[in-house]
Amino acid sequence: MKRIVTIQDISCLGKCSLTVALPIISAVGVEAAIIPTAVLSTHTMFKNFTCKDLDDQITPIAQHWKNEGIAFDAFYTGYLASPKQIDKVSSLIDSLKRENDLVIVDPAMADHGRLYPAFDDSFPKEMARLCSKADIILPNITEACMMTNTEYKSEYDESFAKEILKKLTSLGAEKAVLTGAEFGGKYGVMLYDSTTGEYFNYYQKKIDAIFHGTGDIFSSTFTGLLVRGKPIEECVKIAADYTAECIKITMNDKKANWYGVDFEKAIPYLIDRIRS
Ligand code: PXL
């Protein structure tokens, strides 16, 4: 069985980061080991959230695994609580990664032109350092602009998106996937492979709503499927479709919570997609 280690926070309530990565990676038939980087009462879109940094656990956990001879097919990182954690995660990858293991970084730190509340302006530069270690990075347009020193635009054209994907891979990763790409009336996901110079665009019907945690749902599905052995274009399509399905289901339920999407109800959809 393939095994991923995913390194991100536990928001005890909020349906994001590890509380979506674990069930989704399990649902696609891949073992999910975890390193919780912090424990928060909720994600940071709530007011007055608590946060306990688990920074001092990252290196001892990695050392124990190394002593036990444990290996991973992929290292998948998401929300990291501080620049210090980025260094520790970086060292963990250096210590445990074998030649062909994948490193996938979702630089979960910003959206809609703004950093998440817990970060300051120095954070994107630090995150870009982690991205330089990755094989594949999964930013949204805000994160992409911040890491490439490009002025953020909420409206742009395809050539801007293509250019930013090139700049992103010049940070070090071979491939970059831009999520929530939107231009010329089209909406979807763009993949750029710097080894071939090829782009793959997957367009979807835009749903006019903002939900938290959808980036984590996309990234967890994408990573699980890729490690499972699906071609990367299929991973992009299925992850984007599953994320959209989660949003639709949530919008159809008037009683749904504001803080996340009902990804649980769409798990049968995901399983059906990976069977076919
Ligand atoms: O979904 C990204 C995310 C993960 N973890 C925490 C967050 C957020 C987004 O706001 O606050 C703690």
py3Dmol code that shows the C-alpha trace and the ligand (Angstrom):
import py3Dmol

protein = """\
ATOM      1  CA  MET A   1       0.000   0.000   0.000  1.00  0.00           C
ATOM      2  CA  LYS A   2       1.280   3.456  -0.816  1.00  0.00           C
ATOM      3  CA  ARG A   3       1.890   5.816   2.078  1.00  0.00           C
ATOM      4  CA  ILE A   4       1.767   9.620   2.276  1.00  0.00           C
ATOM      5  CA  VAL A   5       2.877  11.738   5.191  1.00  0.00           C
ATOM      6  CA  THR A   6       0.876  14.930   5.338  1.00  0.00           C
ATOM      7  CA  ILE A   7       2.218  17.782   7.408  1.00  0.00           C
ATOM      8  CA  GLN A   8      -0.253  20.503   8.384  1.00  0.00           C
ATOM      9  CA  ASP A   9      -2.291  21.768  11.321  1.00  0.00           C
ATOM     10  CA  ILE A  10      -5.248  20.229  13.096  1.00  0.00           C
ATOM     11  CA  SER A  11      -8.066  22.725  13.215  1.00  0.00           C
ATOM     12  CA  CYS A  12     -10.190  20.844  15.724  1.00  0.00           C
ATOM     13  CA  LEU A  13     -13.320  22.256  14.123  1.00  0.00           C
ATOM     14  CA  GLY A  14     -13.529  23.800  10.677  1.00  0.00           C
ATOM     15  CA  LYS A  15     -13.165  21.063   8.037  1.00  0.00           C
ATOM     16  CA  CYS A  16      -9.765  21.967   6.677  1.00  0.00           C
ATOM     17  CA  SER A  17      -6.144  20.795   6.741  1.00  0.00           C
ATOM     18  CA  LEU A  18      -5.726  17.427   8.508  1.00  0.00           C
ATOM     19  CA  THR A  19      -9.405  16.852   9.228  1.00  0.00           C
ATOM     20  CA  VAL A  20     -10.042  16.726   5.469  1.00  0.00           C
ATOM     21  CA  ALA A  21      -6.671  15.313   4.340  1.00  0.00           C
ATOM     22  CA  LEU A  22      -6.998  12.168   6.465  1.00  0.00           C
ATOM     23  CA  PRO A  23     -10.454  11.044   5.327  1.00  0.00           C
ATOM     24  CA  ILE A  24      -9.837  11.949   1.683  1.00  0.00           C
ATOM     25  CA  ILE A  25      -6.459  10.213   1.392  1.00  0.00           C
ATOM     26  CA  SER A  26      -7.957   7.170   3.142  1.00  0.00           C
ATOM     27  CA  ALA A  27     -10.960   7.201   0.802  1.00  0.00           C
ATOM     28  CA  VAL A  28      -8.722   7.017  -2.259  1.00  0.00           C
ATOM     29  CA  GLY A  29      -6.991   3.958  -0.844  1.00  0.00           C
ATOM     30  CA  VAL A  30      -3.678   5.396   0.342  1.00  0.00           C
ATOM     31  CA  GLU A  31      -2.277   5.271   3.872  1.00  0.00           C
ATOM     32  CA  ALA A  32      -2.078   8.696   5.529  1.00  0.00           C
ATOM     33  CA  ALA A  33       0.519   9.305   8.203  1.00  0.00           C
ATOM     34  CA  ILE A  34       0.399  12.756   9.735  1.00  0.00           C
ATOM     35  CA  ILE A  35       2.500  15.342  11.459  1.00  0.00           C
ATOM     36  CA  PRO A  36       0.278  17.940  13.118  1.00  0.00           C
ATOM     37  CA  THR A  37       2.144  21.250  13.048  1.00  0.00           C
ATOM     38  CA  ALA A  38      -0.223  22.996  15.441  1.00  0.00           C
ATOM     39  CA  VAL A  39      -3.526  22.406  17.193  1.00  0.00           C
ATOM     40  CA  LEU A  40      -6.076  25.174  16.749  1.00  0.00           C
ATOM     41  CA  SER A  41      -9.553  25.290  18.240  1.00  0.00           C
ATOM     42  CA  THR A  42     -10.858  26.233  14.780  1.00  0.00           C
ATOM     43  CA  HIS A  43      -9.401  27.492  11.519  1.00  0.00           C
ATOM     44  CA  THR A  44      -8.352  31.134  11.504  1.00  0.00           C
ATOM     45  CA  MET A  45     -11.509  32.449   9.855  1.00  0.00           C
ATOM     46  CA  PHE A  46     -13.173  32.193  13.263  1.00  0.00           C
ATOM     47  CA  LYS A  47     -12.517  34.942  15.780  1.00  0.00           C
ATOM     48  CA  ASN A  48     -10.624  34.172  19.011  1.00  0.00           C
ATOM     49  CA  PHE A  49      -9.192  30.833  17.879  1.00  0.00           C
ATOM     50  CA  THR A  50      -6.640  29.147  20.131  1.00  0.00           C
ATOM     51  CA  CYS A  51      -3.363  27.853  18.733  1.00  0.00           C
ATOM     52  CA  LYS A  52      -0.732  25.571  20.243  1.00  0.00           C
ATOM     53  CA  ASP A  53       2.367  25.343  18.097  1.00  0.00           C
ATOM     54  CA  LEU A  54       3.696  21.766  17.902  1.00  0.00           C
ATOM     55  CA  ASP A  55       6.914  22.878  16.345  1.00  0.00           C
ATOM     56  CA  ASP A  56       9.067  20.995  18.841  1.00  0.00           C
ATOM     57  CA  GLN A  57       7.514  17.675  17.797  1.00  0.00           C
ATOM     58  CA  ILE A  58       8.404  17.762  14.100  1.00  0.00           C
ATOM     59  CA  THR A  59      12.066  16.743  14.366  1.00  0.00           C
ATOM     60  CA  PRO A  60      11.643  14.055  17.085  1.00  0.00           C
ATOM     61  CA  ILE A  61       8.814  12.415  15.104  1.00  0.00           C
ATOM     62  CA  ALA A  62      10.961  12.392  11.965  1.00  0.00           C
ATOM     63  CA  GLN A  63      13.915  10.983  13.908  1.00  0.00           C
ATOM     64  CA  HIS A  64      11.805   8.188  15.385  1.00  0.00           C
ATOM     65  CA  TRP A  65      10.522   7.226  11.943  1.00  0.00           C
ATOM     66  CA  LYS A  66      14.041   7.272  10.570  1.00  0.00           C
ATOM     67  CA  ASN A  67      15.211   4.974  13.364  1.00  0.00           C
ATOM     68  CA  GLU A  68      12.307   2.643  12.586  1.00  0.00           C
ATOM     69  CA  GLY A  69      13.213   2.601   8.898  1.00  0.00           C
ATOM     70  CA  ILE A  70       9.813   4.018   7.860  1.00  0.00           C
ATOM     71  CA  ALA A  71       9.566   5.419   4.338  1.00  0.00           C
ATOM     72  CA  PHE A  72       6.927   7.426   2.461  1.00  0.00           C
ATOM     73  CA  ASP A  73       5.917   7.585  -1.179  1.00  0.00           C
ATOM     74  CA  ALA A  74       5.051  11.254  -0.814  1.00  0.00           C
ATOM     75  CA  PHE A  75       5.484  14.225   1.494  1.00  0.00           C
ATOM     76  CA  TYR A  76       2.496  16.547   1.309  1.00  0.00           C
ATOM     77  CA  THR A  77       2.545  19.819   3.208  1.00  0.00           C
ATOM     78  CA  GLY A  78      -0.257  22.307   3.808  1.00  0.00           C
ATOM     79  CA  TYR A  79      -0.841  25.098   6.331  1.00  0.00           C
ATOM     80  CA  LEU A  80       2.294  25.641   8.419  1.00  0.00           C
ATOM     81  CA  ALA A  81       2.053  27.852  11.455  1.00  0.00           C
ATOM     82  CA  SER A  82       5.362  29.777  11.337  1.00  0.00           C
ATOM     83  CA  PRO A  83       8.601  30.326   9.374  1.00  0.00           C
ATOM     84  CA  LYS A  84      10.379  28.185  11.987  1.00  0.00           C
ATOM     85  CA  GLN A  85       8.144  25.269  11.063  1.00  0.00           C
ATOM     86  CA  ILE A  86       9.069  25.695   7.426  1.00  0.00           C
ATOM     87  CA  ASP A  87      12.733  25.078   8.312  1.00  0.00           C
ATOM     88  CA  LYS A  88      11.861  22.007  10.331  1.00  0.00           C
ATOM     89  CA  VAL A  89       9.645  20.564   7.608  1.00  0.00           C
ATOM     90  CA  SER A  90      12.380  21.231   5.107  1.00  0.00           C
ATOM     91  CA  SER A  91      14.906  19.307   7.229  1.00  0.00           C
ATOM     92  CA  LEU A  92      12.414  16.482   7.705  1.00  0.00           C
ATOM     93  CA  ILE A  93      12.120  16.101   3.941  1.00  0.00           C
ATOM     94  CA  ASP A  94      15.919  16.114   3.604  1.00  0.00           C
ATOM     95  CA  SER A  95      16.195  13.423   6.230  1.00  0.00           C
ATOM     96  CA  LEU A  96      13.428  11.023   5.117  1.00  0.00           C
ATOM     97  CA  LYS A  97      12.962  11.485   1.369  1.00  0.00           C
ATOM     98  CA  ARG A  98      14.278   8.760  -0.940  1.00  0.00           C
ATOM     99  CA  GLU A  99      15.188   9.570  -4.528  1.00  0.00           C
ATOM    100  CA  ASN A 100      11.828   8.837  -6.155  1.00  0.00           C
ATOM    101  CA  ASP A 101       9.502  10.007  -3.396  1.00  0.00           C
ATOM    102  CA  LEU A 102       7.262  12.919  -4.308  1.00  0.00           C
ATOM    103  CA  VAL A 103       7.191  16.250  -2.517  1.00  0.00           C
ATOM    104  CA  ILE A 104       3.936  18.162  -2.931  1.00  0.00           C
ATOM    105  CA  VAL A 105       3.549  21.589  -1.348  1.00  0.00           C
ATOM    106  CA  ASP A 106       0.276  23.445  -0.996  1.00  0.00           C
ATOM    107  CA  PRO A 107       1.465  26.868   0.174  1.00  0.00           C
ATOM    108  CA  ALA A 108      -1.775  27.361   2.100  1.00  0.00           C
ATOM    109  CA  MET A 109      -1.287  30.897   3.401  1.00  0.00           C
ATOM    110  CA  ALA A 110      -3.488  33.350   1.493  1.00  0.00           C
ATOM    111  CA  ASP A 111      -6.587  33.854  -0.624  1.00  0.00           C
ATOM    112  CA  HIS A 112      -8.502  36.678  -2.334  1.00  0.00           C
ATOM    113  CA  GLY A 113      -5.431  38.920  -2.338  1.00  0.00           C
ATOM    114  CA  ARG A 114      -4.745  38.636   1.408  1.00  0.00           C
ATOM    115  CA  LEU A 115      -2.601  36.575   3.751  1.00  0.00           C
ATOM    116  CA  TYR A 116      -4.435  34.491   6.354  1.00  0.00           C
ATOM    117  CA  PRO A 117      -4.631  36.332   9.698  1.00  0.00           C
ATOM    118  CA  ALA A 118      -1.803  34.446  11.430  1.00  0.00           C
ATOM    119  CA  PHE A 119       0.903  35.459   8.909  1.00  0.00           C
ATOM    120  CA  ASP A 120       2.927  38.582   8.233  1.00  0.00           C
ATOM    121  CA  ASP A 121       4.407  39.839   4.977  1.00  0.00           C
ATOM    122  CA  SER A 122       7.644  37.908   5.450  1.00  0.00           C
ATOM    123  CA  PHE A 123       5.861  34.559   5.233  1.00  0.00           C
ATOM    124  CA  PRO A 124       5.500  34.151   1.428  1.00  0.00           C
ATOM    125  CA  LYS A 125       9.275  34.375   0.978  1.00  0.00           C
ATOM    126  CA  GLU A 126       9.733  31.573   3.500  1.00  0.00           C
ATOM    127  CA  MET A 127       7.040  29.478   1.864  1.00  0.00           C
ATOM    128  CA  ALA A 128       8.721  29.999  -1.512  1.00  0.00           C
ATOM    129  CA  ARG A 129      11.815  28.337  -0.021  1.00  0.00           C
ATOM    130  CA  LEU A 130       9.792  25.236   0.797  1.00  0.00           C
ATOM    131  CA  CYS A 131       8.264  25.305  -2.690  1.00  0.00           C
ATOM    132  CA  SER A 132      11.783  25.172  -4.125  1.00  0.00           C
ATOM    133  CA  LYS A 133      12.108  21.672  -2.615  1.00  0.00           C
ATOM    134  CA  ALA A 134       8.866  20.393  -4.110  1.00  0.00           C
ATOM    135  CA  ASP A 135       8.183  18.368  -7.231  1.00  0.00           C
ATOM    136  CA  ILE A 136       4.716  19.869  -7.517  1.00  0.00           C
ATOM    137  CA  ILE A 137       3.252  22.996  -5.939  1.00  0.00           C
ATOM    138  CA  LEU A 138      -0.458  23.817  -5.655  1.00  0.00           C
ATOM    139  CA  PRO A 139      -0.998  27.561  -5.096  1.00  0.00           C
ATOM    140  CA  ASN A 140      -4.035  29.710  -5.768  1.00  0.00           C
ATOM    141  CA  ILE A 141      -3.525  32.996  -7.649  1.00  0.00           C
ATOM    142  CA  THR A 142      -2.961  35.018  -4.445  1.00  0.00           C
ATOM    143  CA  GLU A 143      -0.258  32.652  -3.209  1.00  0.00           C
ATOM    144  CA  ALA A 144       1.252  32.502  -6.694  1.00  0.00           C
ATOM    145  CA  CYS A 145       1.539  36.297  -6.884  1.00  0.00           C
ATOM    146  CA  MET A 146       2.953  36.597  -3.378  1.00  0.00           C
ATOM    147  CA  MET A 147       5.647  33.998  -3.936  1.00  0.00           C
ATOM    148  CA  THR A 148       6.753  35.401  -7.280  1.00  0.00           C
ATOM    149  CA  ASN A 149       6.720  39.074  -6.261  1.00  0.00           C
ATOM    150  CA  THR A 150       3.978  39.765  -8.755  1.00  0.00           C
ATOM    151  CA  GLU A 151       1.343  42.369  -8.034  1.00  0.00           C
ATOM    152  CA  TYR A 152      -1.938  40.596  -7.215  1.00  0.00           C
ATOM    153  CA  LYS A 153      -4.743  41.072  -9.696  1.00  0.00           C
ATOM    154  CA  SER A 154      -8.260  39.775  -9.222  1.00  0.00           C
ATOM    155  CA  GLU A 155      -8.755  40.098 -12.981  1.00  0.00           C
ATOM    156  CA  TYR A 156      -6.189  38.845 -15.447  1.00  0.00           C
ATOM    157  CA  ASP A 157      -5.904  36.997 -18.753  1.00  0.00           C
ATOM    158  CA  GLU A 158      -4.583  33.582 -19.743  1.00  0.00           C
ATOM    159  CA  SER A 159      -1.139  34.904 -20.631  1.00  0.00           C
ATOM    160  CA  PHE A 160      -0.785  36.342 -17.091  1.00  0.00           C
ATOM    161  CA  ALA A 161      -1.691  32.925 -15.636  1.00  0.00           C
ATOM    162  CA  LYS A 162       0.755  31.165 -17.969  1.00  0.00           C
ATOM    163  CA  GLU A 163       3.523  33.590 -17.078  1.00  0.00           C
ATOM    164  CA  ILE A 164       2.935  33.170 -13.373  1.00  0.00           C
ATOM    165  CA  LEU A 165       3.061  29.381 -13.719  1.00  0.00           C
ATOM    166  CA  LYS A 166       6.448  29.728 -15.388  1.00  0.00           C
ATOM    167  CA  LYS A 167       7.663  32.008 -12.622  1.00  0.00           C
ATOM    168  CA  LEU A 168       6.388  29.531 -10.037  1.00  0.00           C
ATOM    169  CA  THR A 169       8.342  26.631 -11.495  1.00  0.00           C
ATOM    170  CA  SER A 170      11.429  28.817 -11.627  1.00  0.00           C
ATOM    171  CA  LEU A 171      11.268  28.716  -7.802  1.00  0.00           C
ATOM    172  CA  GLY A 172      12.379  25.071  -8.168  1.00  0.00           C
ATOM    173  CA  ALA A 173       9.427  22.674  -8.593  1.00  0.00           C
ATOM    174  CA  GLU A 174       9.059  20.876 -11.925  1.00  0.00           C
ATOM    175  CA  LYS A 175       5.308  21.314 -12.008  1.00  0.00           C
ATOM    176  CA  ALA A 176       2.872  23.908 -10.718  1.00  0.00           C
ATOM    177  CA  VAL A 177      -0.900  23.676 -10.510  1.00  0.00           C
ATOM    178  CA  LEU A 178      -2.788  26.959 -10.272  1.00  0.00           C
ATOM    179  CA  THR A 179      -6.133  26.466  -8.545  1.00  0.00           C
ATOM    180  CA  GLY A 180      -9.107  28.792  -8.922  1.00  0.00           C
ATOM    181  CA  ALA A 181      -7.684  30.211 -12.167  1.00  0.00           C
ATOM    182  CA  GLU A 182     -10.158  32.612 -13.761  1.00  0.00           C
ATOM    183  CA  PHE A 183      -9.909  34.552 -17.012  1.00  0.00           C
ATOM    184  CA  GLY A 184     -11.985  35.389 -20.072  1.00  0.00           C
ATOM    185  CA  GLY A 185     -15.150  33.919 -18.556  1.00  0.00           C
ATOM    186  CA  LYS A 186     -13.399  30.638 -17.853  1.00  0.00           C
ATOM    187  CA  TYR A 187     -12.777  29.096 -14.457  1.00  0.00           C
ATOM    188  CA  GLY A 188     -10.714  26.106 -13.426  1.00  0.00           C
ATOM    189  CA  VAL A 189      -7.280  24.670 -12.809  1.00  0.00           C
ATOM    190  CA  MET A 190      -4.077  25.084 -14.835  1.00  0.00           C
ATOM    191  CA  LEU A 191      -1.142  22.719 -14.762  1.00  0.00           C
ATOM    192  CA  TYR A 192       2.275  23.632 -16.107  1.00  0.00           C
ATOM    193  CA  ASP A 193       5.065  21.114 -16.630  1.00  0.00           C
ATOM    194  CA  SER A 194       8.370  22.945 -16.917  1.00  0.00           C
ATOM    195  CA  THR A 195      10.150  19.833 -18.192  1.00  0.00           C
ATOM    196  CA  THR A 196       8.021  19.767 -21.364  1.00  0.00           C
ATOM    197  CA  GLY A 197       6.844  23.401 -21.439  1.00  0.00           C
ATOM    198  CA  GLU A 198       3.261  22.105 -21.728  1.00  0.00           C
ATOM    199  CA  TYR A 199       0.125  23.488 -20.114  1.00  0.00           C
ATOM    200  CA  PHE A 200      -3.007  21.545 -19.269  1.00  0.00           C
ATOM    201  CA  ASN A 201      -6.146  23.576 -18.541  1.00  0.00           C
ATOM    202  CA  TYR A 202      -9.239  22.100 -16.970  1.00  0.00           C
ATOM    203  CA  TYR A 203     -12.251  24.400 -17.018  1.00  0.00           C
ATOM    204  CA  GLN A 204     -15.349  24.108 -14.875  1.00  0.00           C
ATOM    205  CA  LYS A 205     -18.591  25.960 -14.410  1.00  0.00           C
ATOM    206  CA  LYS A 206     -17.864  28.742 -11.929  1.00  0.00           C
ATOM    207  CA  ILE A 207     -19.858  28.516  -8.705  1.00  0.00           C
ATOM    208  CA  ASP A 208     -20.362  31.968  -7.254  1.00  0.00           C
ATOM    209  CA  ALA A 209     -19.608  31.318  -3.611  1.00  0.00           C
ATOM    210  CA  ILE A 210     -16.639  31.335  -1.291  1.00  0.00           C
ATOM    211  CA  PHE A 211     -16.077  28.404   1.021  1.00  0.00           C
ATOM    212  CA  HIS A 212     -13.229  27.658   3.398  1.00  0.00           C
ATOM    213  CA  GLY A 213     -11.160  24.499   3.131  1.00  0.00           C
ATOM    214  CA  THR A 214     -11.824  23.848  -0.545  1.00  0.00           C
ATOM    215  CA  GLY A 215      -8.126  24.298  -1.404  1.00  0.00           C
ATOM    216  CA  ASP A 216      -7.277  21.562   1.090  1.00  0.00           C
ATOM    217  CA  ILE A 217      -9.914  19.290  -0.408  1.00  0.00           C
ATOM    218  CA  PHE A 218      -8.458  19.813  -3.886  1.00  0.00           C
ATOM    219  CA  SER A 219      -4.865  19.255  -2.727  1.00  0.00           C
ATOM    220  CA  SER A 220      -5.628  16.159  -0.648  1.00  0.00           C
ATOM    221  CA  THR A 221      -7.571  14.548  -3.480  1.00  0.00           C
ATOM    222  CA  PHE A 222      -4.937  15.453  -6.066  1.00  0.00           C
ATOM    223  CA  THR A 223      -2.097  14.105  -3.906  1.00  0.00           C
ATOM    224  CA  GLY A 224      -3.904  10.894  -2.950  1.00  0.00           C
ATOM    225  CA  LEU A 225      -4.776  10.098  -6.551  1.00  0.00           C
ATOM    226  CA  LEU A 226      -1.303  10.897  -7.854  1.00  0.00           C
ATOM    227  CA  VAL A 227       0.315   8.598  -5.301  1.00  0.00           C
ATOM    228  CA  ARG A 228      -2.275   5.971  -6.152  1.00  0.00           C
ATOM    229  CA  GLY A 229      -0.861   6.080  -9.694  1.00  0.00           C
ATOM    230  CA  LYS A 230      -3.368   8.124 -11.720  1.00  0.00           C
ATOM    231  CA  PRO A 231      -1.975  10.292 -14.538  1.00  0.00           C
ATOM    232  CA  ILE A 232      -1.535  13.877 -13.362  1.00  0.00           C
ATOM    233  CA  GLU A 233      -4.182  15.320 -15.744  1.00  0.00           C
ATOM    234  CA  GLU A 234      -6.751  12.858 -14.324  1.00  0.00           C
ATOM    235  CA  CYS A 235      -5.763  13.906 -10.801  1.00  0.00           C
ATOM    236  CA  VAL A 236      -6.396  17.551 -11.707  1.00  0.00           C
ATOM    237  CA  LYS A 237      -9.802  16.762 -13.236  1.00  0.00           C
ATOM    238  CA  ILE A 238     -11.073  14.473 -10.481  1.00  0.00           C
ATOM    239  CA  ALA A 239      -9.808  16.729  -7.669  1.00  0.00           C
ATOM    240  CA  ALA A 240     -11.440  19.785  -9.291  1.00  0.00           C
ATOM    241  CA  ASP A 241     -14.723  17.938  -9.924  1.00  0.00           C
ATOM    242  CA  TYR A 242     -14.854  16.491  -6.414  1.00  0.00           C
ATOM    243  CA  THR A 243     -14.220  19.936  -4.909  1.00  0.00           C
ATOM    244  CA  ALA A 244     -17.024  21.400  -7.035  1.00  0.00           C
ATOM    245  CA  GLU A 245     -19.328  18.551  -6.003  1.00  0.00           C
ATOM    246  CA  CYS A 246     -18.599  19.287  -2.318  1.00  0.00           C
ATOM    247  CA  ILE A 247     -19.502  22.948  -2.862  1.00  0.00           C
ATOM    248  CA  LYS A 248     -22.718  22.115  -4.732  1.00  0.00           C
ATOM    249  CA  ILE A 249     -23.893  19.712  -2.052  1.00  0.00           C
ATOM    250  CA  THR A 250     -23.195  22.323   0.613  1.00  0.00           C
ATOM    251  CA  MET A 251     -25.029  25.072  -1.283  1.00  0.00           C
ATOM    252  CA  ASN A 252     -28.058  22.838  -1.681  1.00  0.00           C
ATOM    253  CA  ASP A 253     -28.381  22.466   2.060  1.00  0.00           C
ATOM    254  CA  LYS A 254     -29.811  25.594   3.645  1.00  0.00           C
ATOM    255  CA  LYS A 255     -28.720  24.316   7.063  1.00  0.00           C
ATOM    256  CA  ALA A 256     -25.088  23.763   6.078  1.00  0.00           C
ATOM    257  CA  ASN A 257     -22.425  25.350   8.275  1.00  0.00           C
ATOM    258  CA  TRP A 258     -20.577  28.454   7.043  1.00  0.00           C
ATOM    259  CA  TYR A 259     -17.137  27.296   8.092  1.00  0.00           C
ATOM    260  CA  GLY A 260     -16.527  24.459   5.639  1.00  0.00           C
ATOM    261  CA  VAL A 261     -18.041  22.277   2.933  1.00  0.00           C
ATOM    262  CA  ASP A 262     -19.823  18.973   3.392  1.00  0.00           C
ATOM    263  CA  PHE A 263     -17.087  16.943   1.708  1.00  0.00           C
ATOM    264  CA  GLU A 264     -18.288  13.880   3.617  1.00  0.00           C
ATOM    265  CA  LYS A 265     -21.516  13.698   1.613  1.00  0.00           C
ATOM    266  CA  ALA A 266     -19.576  13.728  -1.658  1.00  0.00           C
ATOM    267  CA  ILE A 267     -17.197  10.874  -0.768  1.00  0.00           C
ATOM    268  CA  PRO A 268     -19.392   8.357  -2.680  1.00  0.00           C
ATOM    269  CA  TYR A 269     -18.995  10.619  -5.763  1.00  0.00           C
ATOM    270  CA  LEU A 270     -15.218  10.517  -5.348  1.00  0.00           C
ATOM    271  CA  ILE A 271     -15.178   6.733  -4.991  1.00  0.00           C
ATOM    272  CA  ASP A 272     -17.341   6.381  -8.126  1.00  0.00           C
ATOM    273  CA  ARG A 273     -14.953   8.614 -10.071  1.00  0.00           C
ATOM    274  CA  ILE A 274     -11.906   6.594  -9.128  1.00  0.00           C
ATOM    275  CA  ARG A 275     -13.561   3.281  -9.955  1.00  0.00           C
ATOM    276  CA  SER A 276     -14.252   4.296 -13.552  1.00  0.00           C
TER     277      SER A 276
END
"""
ligand_1 = """\
12
PXL
O -7.699 25.825 4.603
C -6.522 26.435 4.878
C -6.313 26.604 6.353
C -5.715 25.604 7.078
N -5.485 25.717 8.396
C -5.858 26.817 9.063
C -6.485 27.868 8.388
C -6.736 27.754 7.006
C -7.401 28.838 6.284
O -7.863 29.785 6.801
O -6.863 28.956 9.059
C -5.582 26.932 10.536
"""
view = py3Dmol.view(width=600, height=400)
view.addModel(protein, "pdb")
view.setStyle({"model": 0}, {"cartoon": {"style": "trace"}})
view.addModel(ligand_1, "xyz")
view.setStyle({"model": 1}, {"stick": {}})
view.zoomTo()
view.show()
